[in-house]
Every structure is written in structure tokens, then in C-alpha cells.
């Protein structure tokens, strides 16, 4: 018989609150102008990756004559 070691909901909520507090303090000290290029680059990378996935899927389904 195995015993579940899952944490209580209260513990999970407390950890989430701590993580949000740390994120909030980090964002307060951060210059948002520095963050924009990172977010844009991440979005471009995701778009490129999804484009590559779609290209592979499309090429598999298009019959070559």
C-alpha cells in the first residue's frame, strides 16, 4: 500500500503567495523597457517554432506528384 505525499491545499496556496510576492518585488525593481525586447524575442521564437511545426505537418500531408 502506498501513502500519498501530496501537500495540502493551504501549503500550495502559501507557496503560490510567496512566489507571487517575489515576482511582484522583482517586477517593481525592473525597468519594463528592458523586458520588452525579451518578450518580443520569445514571441518571435515561438512563432518560428510553430511555423516549423506547421511546415512539417503540411509537407507530410501534401502528396508529391
mmCIF file of the N, C-alpha and C atoms, coordinates in Angstrom:
data_MODEL
# 
_entry.id   MODEL 
# 
loop_
_atom_site.group_PDB 
_atom_site.id 
_atom_site.type_symbol 
_atom_site.label_atom_id 
_atom_site.label_alt_id 
_atom_site.label_comp_id 
_atom_site.label_asym_id 
_atom_site.label_entity_id 
_atom_site.label_seq_id 
_atom_site.pdbx_PDB_ins_code 
_atom_site.Cartn_x 
_atom_site.Cartn_y 
_atom_site.Cartn_z 
_atom_site.occupancy 
_atom_site.B_iso_or_equiv 
_atom_site.pdbx_formal_charge 
_atom_site.auth_seq_id 
_atom_site.auth_comp_id 
_atom_site.auth_asym_id 
_atom_site.auth_atom_id 
_atom_site.pdbx_PDB_model_num 
ATOM 1   N N  . UNK A 1 1  ? 0.839  -1.170 0.000   1.00 0.00 ? 1  UNK A N  1 
ATOM 2   C CA . UNK A 1 1  ? 0.000  0.000  0.000   1.00 0.00 ? 1  UNK A CA 1 
ATOM 3   C C  . UNK A 1 1  ? 0.889  1.241  0.000   1.00 0.00 ? 1  UNK A C  1 
ATOM 4   N N  . UNK A 1 2  ? 0.630  2.175  -0.893  1.00 0.00 ? 2  UNK A N  1 
ATOM 5   C CA . UNK A 1 2  ? 1.433  3.390  -0.938  1.00 0.00 ? 2  UNK A CA 1 
ATOM 6   C C  . UNK A 1 2  ? 0.674  4.536  -0.278  1.00 0.00 ? 2  UNK A C  1 
ATOM 7   N N  . UNK A 1 3  ? 1.434  5.389  0.365   1.00 0.00 ? 3  UNK A N  1 
ATOM 8   C CA . UNK A 1 3  ? 0.848  6.545  1.038   1.00 0.00 ? 3  UNK A CA 1 
ATOM 9   C C  . UNK A 1 3  ? 1.126  7.775  0.187   1.00 0.00 ? 3  UNK A C  1 
ATOM 10  N N  . UNK A 1 4  ? 0.093  8.547  -0.065  1.00 0.00 ? 4  UNK A N  1 
ATOM 11  C CA . UNK A 1 4  ? 0.237  9.749  -0.874  1.00 0.00 ? 4  UNK A CA 1 
ATOM 12  C C  . UNK A 1 4  ? 0.978  10.818 -0.078  1.00 0.00 ? 4  UNK A C  1 
ATOM 13  N N  . UNK A 1 5  ? 1.909  11.463 -0.735  1.00 0.00 ? 5  UNK A N  1 
ATOM 14  C CA . UNK A 1 5  ? 2.690  12.514 -0.085  1.00 0.00 ? 5  UNK A CA 1 
ATOM 15  C C  . UNK A 1 5  ? 2.308  13.883 -0.628  1.00 0.00 ? 5  UNK A C  1 
ATOM 16  N N  . UNK A 1 6  ? 1.092  14.027 -1.065  1.00 0.00 ? 6  UNK A N  1 
ATOM 17  C CA . UNK A 1 6  ? 0.686  15.302 -1.638  1.00 0.00 ? 6  UNK A CA 1 
ATOM 18  C C  . UNK A 1 6  ? 0.563  16.347 -0.536  1.00 0.00 ? 6  UNK A C  1 
ATOM 19  N N  . UNK A 1 7  ? 0.885  17.569 -0.910  1.00 0.00 ? 7  UNK A N  1 
ATOM 20  C CA . UNK A 1 7  ? 0.831  18.663 0.052   1.00 0.00 ? 7  UNK A CA 1 
ATOM 21  C C  . UNK A 1 7  ? -0.591 19.176 0.175   1.00 0.00 ? 7  UNK A C  1 
ATOM 22  N N  . UNK A 1 8  ? -0.858 19.807 1.269   1.00 0.00 ? 8  UNK A N  1 
ATOM 23  C CA . UNK A 1 8  ? -2.206 20.324 1.493   1.00 0.00 ? 8  UNK A CA 1 
ATOM 24  C C  . UNK A 1 8  ? -2.449 21.542 0.611   1.00 0.00 ? 8  UNK A C  1 
ATOM 25  N N  . UNK A 1 9  ? -3.702 21.831 0.390   1.00 0.00 ? 9  UNK A N  1 
ATOM 26  C CA . UNK A 1 9  ? -4.075 22.993 -0.408  1.00 0.00 ? 9  UNK A CA 1 
ATOM 27  C C  . UNK A 1 9  ? -3.561 24.268 0.238   1.00 0.00 ? 9  UNK A C  1 
ATOM 28  N N  . UNK A 1 10 ? -3.589 24.334 1.549   1.00 0.00 ? 10 UNK A N  1 
ATOM 29  C CA . UNK A 1 10 ? -3.089 25.518 2.257   1.00 0.00 ? 10 UNK A CA 1 
ATOM 30  C C  . UNK A 1 10 ? -1.598 25.716 1.989   1.00 0.00 ? 10 UNK A C  1 
ATOM 31  N N  . UNK A 1 11 ? -0.833 24.616 1.982   1.00 0.00 ? 11 UNK A N  1 
ATOM 32  C CA . UNK A 1 11 ? 0.600  24.714 1.686   1.00 0.00 ? 11 UNK A CA 1 
ATOM 33  C C  . UNK A 1 11 ? 0.834  25.190 0.261   1.00 0.00 ? 11 UNK A C  1 
ATOM 34  N N  . UNK A 1 12 ? 0.051  24.663 -0.678  1.00 0.00 ? 12 UNK A N  1 
ATOM 35  C CA . UNK A 1 12 ? 0.186  25.083 -2.075  1.00 0.00 ? 12 UNK A CA 1 
ATOM 36  C C  . UNK A 1 12 ? -0.145 26.560 -2.235  1.00 0.00 ? 12 UNK A C  1 
ATOM 37  N N  . UNK A 1 13 ? -1.207 27.005 -1.576  1.00 0.00 ? 13 UNK A N  1 
ATOM 38  C CA . UNK A 1 13 ? -1.600 28.421 -1.648  1.00 0.00 ? 13 UNK A CA 1 
ATOM 39  C C  . UNK A 1 13 ? -0.528 29.315 -1.037  1.00 0.00 ? 13 UNK A C  1 
ATOM 40  N N  . UNK A 1 14 ? 0.055  28.889 0.064   1.00 0.00 ? 14 UNK A N  1 
ATOM 41  C CA . UNK A 1 14 ? 1.111  29.672 0.704   1.00 0.00 ? 14 UNK A CA 1 
ATOM 42  C C  . UNK A 1 14 ? 2.326  29.782 -0.212  1.00 0.00 ? 14 UNK A C  1 
ATOM 43  N N  . UNK A 1 15 ? 2.681  28.688 -0.868  1.00 0.00 ? 15 UNK A N  1 
ATOM 44  C CA . UNK A 1 15 ? 3.811  28.719 -1.801  1.00 0.00 ? 15 UNK A CA 1 
ATOM 45  C C  . UNK A 1 15 ? 3.508  29.625 -2.989  1.00 0.00 ? 15 UNK A C  1 
ATOM 46  N N  . UNK A 1 16 ? 2.290  29.556 -3.514  1.00 0.00 ? 16 UNK A N  1 
ATOM 47  C CA . UNK A 1 16 ? 1.903  30.435 -4.615  1.00 0.00 ? 16 UNK A CA 1 
ATOM 48  C C  . UNK A 1 16 ? 1.973  31.895 -4.197  1.00 0.00 ? 16 UNK A C  1 
ATOM 49  N N  . UNK A 1 17 ? 1.521  32.201 -2.987  1.00 0.00 ? 17 UNK A N  1 
ATOM 50  C CA . UNK A 1 17 ? 1.563  33.579 -2.488  1.00 0.00 ? 17 UNK A CA 1 
ATOM 51  C C  . UNK A 1 17 ? 3.007  34.059 -2.374  1.00 0.00 ? 17 UNK A C  1 
ATOM 52  N N  . UNK A 1 18 ? 3.901  33.200 -1.877  1.00 0.00 ? 18 UNK A N  1 
ATOM 53  C CA . UNK A 1 18 ? 5.319  33.562 -1.785  1.00 0.00 ? 18 UNK A CA 1 
ATOM 54  C C  . UNK A 1 18 ? 5.906  33.819 -3.166  1.00 0.00 ? 18 UNK A C  1 
ATOM 55  N N  . UNK A 1 19 ? 5.590  32.950 -4.121  1.00 0.00 ? 19 UNK A N  1 
ATOM 56  C CA . UNK A 1 19 ? 6.094  33.124 -5.484  1.00 0.00 ? 19 UNK A CA 1 
ATOM 57  C C  . UNK A 1 19 ? 5.583  34.420 -6.098  1.00 0.00 ? 19 UNK A C  1 
ATOM 58  N N  . UNK A 1 20 ? 4.315  34.730 -5.877  1.00 0.00 ? 20 UNK A N  1 
ATOM 59  C CA . UNK A 1 20 ? 3.759  35.977 -6.411  1.00 0.00 ? 20 UNK A CA 1 
ATOM 60  C C  . UNK A 1 20 ? 4.392  37.191 -5.760  1.00 0.00 ? 20 UNK A C  1 
ATOM 61  N N  . UNK A 1 21 ? 4.663  37.128 -4.467  1.00 0.00 ? 21 UNK A N  1 
ATOM 62  C CA . UNK A 1 21 ? 5.324  38.242 -3.783  1.00 0.00 ? 21 UNK A CA 1 
ATOM 63  C C  . UNK A 1 21 ? 6.723  38.472 -4.340  1.00 0.00 ? 21 UNK A C  1 
ATOM 64  N N  . UNK A 1 22 ? 7.464  37.380 -4.576  1.00 0.00 ? 22 UNK A N  1 
ATOM 65  C CA . UNK A 1 22 ? 8.808  37.520 -5.157  1.00 0.00 ? 22 UNK A CA 1 
ATOM 66  C C  . UNK A 1 22 ? 8.738  38.089 -6.564  1.00 0.00 ? 22 UNK A C  1 
ATOM 67  N N  . UNK A 1 23 ? 7.788  37.611 -7.359  1.00 0.00 ? 23 UNK A N  1 
ATOM 68  C CA . UNK A 1 23 ? 7.624  38.117 -8.720  1.00 0.00 ? 23 UNK A CA 1 
ATOM 69  C C  . UNK A 1 23 ? 7.253  39.590 -8.701  1.00 0.00 ? 23 UNK A C  1 
ATOM 70  N N  . UNK A 1 24 ? 6.351  39.962 -7.812  1.00 0.00 ? 24 UNK A N  1 
ATOM 71  C CA . UNK A 1 24 ? 5.918  41.352 -7.703  1.00 0.00 ? 24 UNK A CA 1 
ATOM 72  C C  . UNK A 1 24 ? 7.094  42.257 -7.347  1.00 0.00 ? 24 UNK A C  1 
ATOM 73  N N  . UNK A 1 25 ? 7.911  41.847 -6.386  1.00 0.00 ? 25 UNK A N  1 
ATOM 74  C CA . UNK A 1 25 ? 9.054  42.676 -5.991  1.00 0.00 ? 25 UNK A CA 1 
ATOM 75  C C  . UNK A 1 25 ? 10.083 42.757 -7.111  1.00 0.00 ? 25 UNK A C  1 
ATOM 76  N N  . UNK A 1 26 ? 10.261 41.671 -7.854  1.00 0.00 ? 26 UNK A N  1 
ATOM 77  C CA . UNK A 1 26 ? 11.186 41.691 -8.990  1.00 0.00 ? 26 UNK A CA 1 
ATOM 78  C C  . UNK A 1 26 ? 10.692 42.636 -10.073 1.00 0.00 ? 26 UNK A C  1 
ATOM 79  N N  . UNK A 1 27 ? 9.406  42.582 -10.365 1.00 0.00 ? 27 UNK A N  1 
ATOM 80  C CA . UNK A 1 27 ? 8.844  43.446 -11.406 1.00 0.00 ? 27 UNK A CA 1 
ATOM 81  C C  . UNK A 1 27 ? 8.873  44.910 -11.002 1.00 0.00 ? 27 UNK A C  1 
ATOM 82  N N  . UNK A 1 28 ? 8.733  45.192 -9.705  1.00 0.00 ? 28 UNK A N  1 
ATOM 83  C CA . UNK A 1 28 ? 8.776  46.578 -9.243  1.00 0.00 ? 28 UNK A CA 1 
ATOM 84  C C  . UNK A 1 28 ? 10.153 47.187 -9.439  1.00 0.00 ? 28 UNK A C  1 
ATOM 85  N N  . UNK A 1 29 ? 11.203 46.386 -9.321  1.00 0.00 ? 29 UNK A N  1 
ATOM 86  C CA . UNK A 1 29 ? 12.563 46.904 -9.473  1.00 0.00 ? 29 UNK A CA 1 
ATOM 87  C C  . UNK A 1 29 ? 13.044 46.867 -10.918 1.00 0.00 ? 29 UNK A C  1 
ATOM 88  N N  . UNK A 1 30 ? 12.296 46.224 -11.786 1.00 0.00 ? 30 UNK A N  1 
ATOM 89  C CA . UNK A 1 30 ? 12.708 46.047 -13.176 1.00 0.00 ? 30 UNK A CA 1 
ATOM 90  C C  . UNK A 1 30 ? 12.194 47.190 -14.043 1.00 0.00 ? 30 UNK A C  1 
ATOM 91  N N  . UNK A 1 31 ? 13.026 47.612 -14.974 1.00 0.00 ? 31 UNK A N  1 
ATOM 92  C CA . UNK A 1 31 ? 12.608 48.595 -15.958 1.00 0.00 ? 31 UNK A CA 1 
ATOM 93  C C  . UNK A 1 31 ? 11.893 47.842 -17.080 1.00 0.00 ? 31 UNK A C  1 
ATOM 94  N N  . UNK A 1 32 ? 10.635 48.169 -17.297 1.00 0.00 ? 32 UNK A N  1 
ATOM 95  C CA . UNK A 1 32 ? 9.859  47.438 -18.301 1.00 0.00 ? 32 UNK A CA 1 
ATOM 96  C C  . UNK A 1 32 ? 10.426 47.597 -19.707 1.00 0.00 ? 32 UNK A C  1 
ATOM 97  N N  . UNK A 1 33 ? 11.144 48.680 -19.955 1.00 0.00 ? 33 UNK A N  1 
ATOM 98  C CA . UNK A 1 33 ? 11.775 48.850 -21.271 1.00 0.00 ? 33 UNK A CA 1 
ATOM 99  C C  . UNK A 1 33 ? 12.830 47.772 -21.514 1.00 0.00 ? 33 UNK A C  1 
ATOM 100 N N  . UNK A 1 34 ? 13.417 47.260 -20.450 1.00 0.00 ? 34 UNK A N  1 
ATOM 101 C CA . UNK A 1 34 ? 14.385 46.169 -20.588 1.00 0.00 ? 34 UNK A CA 1 
ATOM 102 C C  . UNK A 1 34 ? 13.692 44.836 -20.839 1.00 0.00 ? 34 UNK A C  1 
ATOM 103 N N  . UNK A 1 35 ? 12.461 44.725 -20.405 1.00 0.00 ? 35 UNK A N  1 
ATOM 104 C CA . UNK A 1 35 ? 11.726 43.477 -20.529 1.00 0.00 ? 35 UNK A CA 1 
ATOM 105 C C  . UNK A 1 35 ? 11.121 43.282 -21.917 1.00 0.00 ? 35 UNK A C  1 
ATOM 106 N N  . UNK A 1 36 ? 10.773 44.372 -22.579 1.00 0.00 ? 36 UNK A N  1 
ATOM 107 C CA . UNK A 1 36 ? 10.084 44.293 -23.874 1.00 0.00 ? 36 UNK A CA 1 
ATOM 108 C C  . UNK A 1 36 ? 10.887 43.512 -24.918 1.00 0.00 ? 36 UNK A C  1 
ATOM 109 N N  . UNK A 1 37 ? 12.175 43.781 -25.118 1.00 0.00 ? 37 UNK A N  1 
ATOM 110 C CA . UNK A 1 37 ? 12.912 43.002 -26.134 1.00 0.00 ? 37 UNK A CA 1 
ATOM 111 C C  . UNK A 1 37 ? 12.928 41.502 -25.845 1.00 0.00 ? 37 UNK A C  1 
ATOM 112 N N  . UNK A 1 38 ? 12.979 41.140 -24.574 1.00 0.00 ? 38 UNK A N  1 
ATOM 113 C CA . UNK A 1 38 ? 12.965 39.719 -24.219 1.00 0.00 ? 38 UNK A CA 1 
ATOM 114 C C  . UNK A 1 38 ? 11.635 39.095 -24.597 1.00 0.00 ? 38 UNK A C  1 
ATOM 115 N N  . UNK A 1 39 ? 10.541 39.796 -24.282 1.00 0.00 ? 39 UNK A N  1 
ATOM 116 C CA . UNK A 1 39 ? 9.220  39.263 -24.603 1.00 0.00 ? 39 UNK A CA 1 
ATOM 117 C C  . UNK A 1 39 ? 9.000  39.179 -26.104 1.00 0.00 ? 39 UNK A C  1 
ATOM 118 N N  . UNK A 1 40 ? 9.471  40.180 -26.834 1.00 0.00 ? 40 UNK A N  1 
ATOM 119 C CA . UNK A 1 40 ? 9.331  40.166 -28.292 1.00 0.00 ? 40 UNK A CA 1 
ATOM 120 C C  . UNK A 1 40 ? 10.138 39.016 -28.879 1.00 0.00 ? 40 UNK A C  1 
ATOM 121 N N  . UNK A 1 41 ? 11.364 38.846 -28.419 1.00 0.00 ? 41 UNK A N  1 
ATOM 122 C CA . UNK A 1 41 ? 12.205 37.754 -28.923 1.00 0.00 ? 41 UNK A CA 1 
ATOM 123 C C  . UNK A 1 41 ? 11.572 36.401 -28.623 1.00 0.00 ? 41 UNK A C  1 
ATOM 124 N N  . UNK A 1 42 ? 11.004 36.262 -27.444 1.00 0.00 ? 42 UNK A N  1 
ATOM 125 C CA . UNK A 1 42 ? 10.354 34.999 -27.085 1.00 0.00 ? 42 UNK A CA 1 
ATOM 126 C C  . UNK A 1 42 ? 9.165  34.733 -27.996 1.00 0.00 ? 42 UNK A C  1 
ATOM 127 N N  . UNK A 1 43 ? 8.396  35.780 -28.297 1.00 0.00 ? 43 UNK A N  1 
ATOM 128 C CA . UNK A 1 43 ? 7.231  35.626 -29.167 1.00 0.00 ? 43 UNK A CA 1 
ATOM 129 C C  . UNK A 1 43 ? 7.659  35.264 -30.587 1.00 0.00 ? 43 UNK A C  1 
ATOM 130 N N  . UNK A 1 44 ? 8.722  35.892 -31.076 1.00 0.00 ? 44 UNK A N  1 
ATOM 131 C CA . UNK A 1 44 ? 9.233  35.580 -32.413 1.00 0.00 ? 44 UNK A CA 1 
ATOM 132 C C  . UNK A 1 44 ? 9.713  34.140 -32.460 1.00 0.00 ? 44 UNK A C  1 
ATOM 133 N N  . UNK A 1 45 ? 10.412 33.703 -31.421 1.00 0.00 ? 45 UNK A N  1 
ATOM 134 C CA . UNK A 1 45 ? 10.906 32.328 -31.375 1.00 0.00 ? 45 UNK A CA 1 
ATOM 135 C C  . UNK A 1 45 ? 9.749  31.341 -31.378 1.00 0.00 ? 45 UNK A C  1 
ATOM 136 N N  . UNK A 1 46 ? 8.714  31.627 -30.590 1.00 0.00 ? 46 UNK A N  1 
ATOM 137 C CA . UNK A 1 46 ? 7.549  30.739 -30.578 1.00 0.00 ? 46 UNK A CA 1 
ATOM 138 C C  . UNK A 1 46 ? 6.901  30.698 -31.952 1.00 0.00 ? 46 UNK A C  1 
ATOM 139 N N  . UNK A 1 47 ? 6.786  31.851 -32.605 1.00 0.00 ? 47 UNK A N  1 
ATOM 140 C CA . UNK A 1 47 ? 6.185  31.901 -33.936 1.00 0.00 ? 47 UNK A CA 1 
ATOM 141 C C  . UNK A 1 47 ? 7.009  31.091 -34.923 1.00 0.00 ? 47 UNK A C  1 
ATOM 142 N N  . UNK A 1 48 ? 8.339  31.217 -34.841 1.00 0.00 ? 48 UNK A N  1 
ATOM 143 C CA . UNK A 1 48 ? 9.222  30.468 -35.728 1.00 0.00 ? 48 UNK A CA 1 
ATOM 144 C C  . UNK A 1 48 ? 9.067  28.969 -35.483 1.00 0.00 ? 48 UNK A C  1 
ATOM 145 N N  . UNK A 1 49 ? 9.055  28.585 -34.201 1.00 0.00 ? 49 UNK A N  1 
ATOM 146 C CA . UNK A 1 49 ? 8.923  27.164 -33.877 1.00 0.00 ? 49 UNK A CA 1 
ATOM 147 C C  . UNK A 1 49 ? 7.590  26.614 -34.359 1.00 0.00 ? 49 UNK A C  1 
ATOM 148 N N  . UNK A 1 50 ? 6.521  27.365 -34.167 1.00 0.00 ? 50 UNK A N  1 
ATOM 149 C CA . UNK A 1 50 ? 5.210  26.900 -34.613 1.00 0.00 ? 50 UNK A CA 1 
ATOM 150 C C  . UNK A 1 50 ? 5.163  26.843 -36.136 1.00 0.00 ? 50 UNK A C  1 
ATOM 151 N N  . UNK A 1 51 ? 5.793  27.805 -36.800 1.00 0.00 ? 51 UNK A N  1 
ATOM 152 C CA . UNK A 1 51 ? 5.858  27.771 -38.255 1.00 0.00 ? 51 UNK A CA 1 
ATOM 153 C C  . UNK A 1 51 ? 6.572  26.527 -38.746 1.00 0.00 ? 51 UNK A C  1 
ATOM 154 N N  . UNK A 1 52 ? 7.643  26.161 -38.058 1.00 0.00 ? 52 UNK A N  1 
ATOM 155 C CA . UNK A 1 52 ? 8.384  24.955 -38.436 1.00 0.00 ? 52 UNK A CA 1 
ATOM 156 C C  . UNK A 1 52 ? 7.532  23.707 -38.227 1.00 0.00 ? 52 UNK A C  1 
ATOM 157 N N  . UNK A 1 53 ? 6.786  23.678 -37.143 1.00 0.00 ? 53 UNK A N  1 
ATOM 158 C CA . UNK A 1 53 ? 5.908  22.532 -36.881 1.00 0.00 ? 53 UNK A CA 1 
ATOM 159 C C  . UNK A 1 53 ? 4.837  22.439 -37.953 1.00 0.00 ? 53 UNK A C  1 
ATOM 160 N N  . UNK A 1 54 ? 4.204  23.574 -38.264 1.00 0.00 ? 54 UNK A N  1 
ATOM 161 C CA . UNK A 1 54 ? 3.158  23.565 -39.288 1.00 0.00 ? 54 UNK A CA 1 
ATOM 162 C C  . UNK A 1 54 ? 3.723  23.155 -40.646 1.00 0.00 ? 54 UNK A C  1 
ATOM 163 N N  . UNK A 1 55 ? 4.923  23.607 -40.956 1.00 0.00 ? 55 UNK A N  1 
ATOM 164 C CA . UNK A 1 55 ? 5.532  23.250 -42.238 1.00 0.00 ? 55 UNK A CA 1 
ATOM 165 C C  . UNK A 1 55 ? 5.750  21.738 -42.317 1.00 0.00 ? 55 UNK A C  1 
ATOM 166 N N  . UNK A 1 56 ? 6.218  21.146 -41.241 1.00 0.00 ? 56 UNK A N  1 
ATOM 167 C CA . UNK A 1 56 ? 6.428  19.692 -41.237 1.00 0.00 ? 56 UNK A CA 1 
ATOM 168 C C  . UNK A 1 56 ? 5.114  18.948 -41.403 1.00 0.00 ? 56 UNK A C  1 
ATOM 169 N N  . UNK A 1 57 ? 4.082  19.413 -40.723 1.00 0.00 ? 57 UNK A N  1 
ATOM 170 C CA . UNK A 1 57 ? 2.778  18.756 -40.801 1.00 0.00 ? 57 UNK A CA 1 
ATOM 171 C C  . UNK A 1 57 ? 2.208  18.890 -42.199 1.00 0.00 ? 57 UNK A C  1 
ATOM 172 N N  . UNK A 1 58 ? 2.302  20.087 -42.776 1.00 0.00 ? 58 UNK A N  1 
ATOM 173 C CA . UNK A 1 58 ? 1.757  20.308 -44.115 1.00 0.00 ? 58 UNK A CA 1 
ATOM 174 C C  . UNK A 1 58 ? 2.486  19.473 -45.154 1.00 0.00 ? 58 UNK A C  1 
ATOM 175 N N  . UNK A 1 59 ? 3.818  19.407 -45.062 1.00 0.00 ? 59 UNK A N  1 
ATOM 176 C CA . UNK A 1 59 ? 4.577  18.656 -46.056 1.00 0.00 ? 59 UNK A CA 1 
ATOM 177 C C  . UNK A 1 59 ? 4.302  17.161 -45.967 1.00 0.00 ? 59 UNK A C  1 
ATOM 178 N N  . UNK A 1 60 ? 3.939  16.673 -44.808 1.00 0.00 ? 60 UNK A N  1 
ATOM 179 C CA . UNK A 1 60 ? 3.604  15.256 -44.675 1.00 0.00 ? 60 UNK A CA 1 
ATOM 180 C C  . UNK A 1 60 ? 2.288  14.931 -45.359 1.00 0.00 ? 60 UNK A C  1 
ATOM 181 N N  . UNK A 1 61 ? 1.368  15.896 -45.379 1.00 0.00 ? 61 UNK A N  1 
ATOM 182 C CA . UNK A 1 61 ? 0.028  15.629 -45.889 1.00 0.00 ? 61 UNK A CA 1 
ATOM 183 C C  . UNK A 1 61 ? -0.169 16.048 -47.342 1.00 0.00 ? 61 UNK A C  1 
ATOM 184 N N  . UNK A 1 62 ? 0.789  16.756 -47.911 1.00 0.00 ? 62 UNK A N  1 
ATOM 185 C CA . UNK A 1 62 ? 0.662  17.162 -49.310 1.00 0.00 ? 62 UNK A CA 1 
ATOM 186 C C  . UNK A 1 62 ? 1.282  16.071 -50.179 1.00 0.00 ? 62 UNK A C  1 
ATOM 187 N N  . UNK A 1 63 ? 0.482  15.438 -51.032 1.00 0.00 ? 63 UNK A N  1 
ATOM 188 C CA . UNK A 1 63 ? 1.044  14.392 -51.897 1.00 0.00 ? 63 UNK A CA 1 
ATOM 189 C C  . UNK A 1 63 ? 1.959  15.007 -52.959 1.00 0.00 ? 63 UNK A C  1 
ATOM 190 N N  . UNK A 1 64 ? 3.079  14.379 -53.167 1.00 0.00 ? 64 UNK A N  1 
ATOM 191 C CA . UNK A 1 64 ? 4.025  14.854 -54.181 1.00 0.00 ? 64 UNK A CA 1 
ATOM 192 C C  . UNK A 1 64 ? 3.761  14.080 -55.463 1.00 0.00 ? 64 UNK A C  1 
ATOM 193 N N  . UNK A 1 65 ? 3.511  14.828 -56.546 1.00 0.00 ? 65 UNK A N  1 
ATOM 194 C CA . UNK A 1 65 ? 3.153  14.192 -57.821 1.00 0.00 ? 65 UNK A CA 1 
ATOM 195 C C  . UNK A 1 65 ? 4.369  13.778 -58.592 1.00 0.00 ? 65 UNK A C  1 
# 
